[in-house]
Amino acid sequence: MSITAAMVKELREKSGAGMMDCKTALTETGGDMEAAIDWLRTKGLAKAAKKAGRLAAEGLVGVATDGSKAAVIELNSETDFVSRNEGFQELVSKVAQVAVTTDGSVEAVSAADLGGKSVADTITEAIATIGENMSLRRTAALSASEGVVASYVHGAIADGLGKIGVLVALESSGDKDKLNALGRQIAMHVAATSPLALNTDALDPAVVEREKSVFSEQARESGKPENIIEKMVEGRLRKFYEEVTLVKQAFVINPEQTVEQAVEALAKDLGTGVKLTGFVRFALGEGIEKEEHDFAAEVAAASGQ
């Protein structure tokens, strides 16, 4: 029997499953709509699709490293309870490990093989098994051609799993143990301070212009001459850079020096160049607007009060 687009559309509307899954279901069942729905249910696809609309803002951040390359992922679930599920934790760890072998994009990680299935299909099956919507929200990878990528997980509940994951790349031909030690300290610093960018060159120009505009207006309110105002703005911008760029921030491990100076000190100790080339920081659920519920009001409404 020929499977038409209209049939696929009808099955998708009835089951909520994806287009390709619906087409496969109809092909496998000879175009029988009810049998196709049952086929999707047995595969866990219809069940997973029905949960897909539910907000997934909890879950875990996972980090995995492999020598000079590392990856960090955020796999969301609906409730914090699931993050304590051993099966979910194992899934996050495996996806993070797979991410190290890819370019770090969500698309590449989702399509990558995980035990004979794609990561995306594995997550879909986990949705049906665990019973909550899940989403591979974001992924990233860092590498060092000659050096290390250090990592740190804050609030770790298991090895490489927690609420905040950070990667830091250091390029150098020096001692790897010392590079990793400083890299981990810088990663801890990043977890605490959440810098906007590595350095001033990496800052979003729009952010800089907005700050400059605010500083200019504030300075003009002082009534001082334009040449003085210009110097005031330059000073405030310098302070802004010190607050939001990683290399210029006061190092939380030793506030007497900046992160940049800590890297320079290690270079001097190793007798060779050391360059901080990048960082990634994932905090669980950041940027997701969670819907607030008045639990007391819900109970009252349910009881007819």
HELIX and SHEET records of a PDB file:
HELIX    1   1 ALA A    5  SER A   15  1                                  11    
HELIX    2   2 MET A   19  GLU A   28  1                                  10    
HELIX    3   3 MET A   33  THR A   42  1                                  10    
HELIX    4   4 LEU A   45  LYS A   51  1                                   7    
HELIX    5   5 ASP A   80  ARG A   84  5                                   5    
HELIX    6   6 GLU A   86  VAL A  100  1                                  15    
HELIX    7   7 VAL A  106  ALA A  111  1                                   6    
HELIX    8   8 VAL A  119  ILE A  130  1                                  12    
HELIX    9   9 LYS A  176  THR A  193  1                                  18    
HELIX   10  10 THR A  200  ALA A  202  5                                   3    
HELIX   11  11 PRO A  205  ARG A  220  1                                  16    
HELIX   12  12 GLU A  226  VAL A  244  1                                  19    
HELIX   13  13 LEU A  246  LYS A  248  5                                   3    
HELIX   14  14 VAL A  259  LEU A  270  1                                  12    
HELIX   15  15 PHE A  295  ALA A  302  1                                   8    
SHEET    1   A 4 MET A 134  SER A 143  0                                        
SHEET    2   A 4 LYS A  69  SER A  77 -1                                        
SHEET    3   A 4 GLU A  58  ASP A  66 -1                                        
SHEET    4   A 4 LEU A 161  GLY A 162 -1                                        
SHEET    1   B 2 ASP A 113  LEU A 114  0                                        
SHEET    2   B 2 LYS A 117  SER A 118 -1                                        
SHEET    1   C 3 GLY A 147  HIS A 154  0                                        
SHEET    2   C 3 ILE A 164  GLU A 171 -1                                        
SHEET    3   C 3 LYS A 275  ALA A 283 -1                                        
SHEET    1   D 2 ALA A 250  PHE A 251  0                                        
SHEET    2   D 2 ASN A 254  THR A 258 -1                                        
END                                                                             
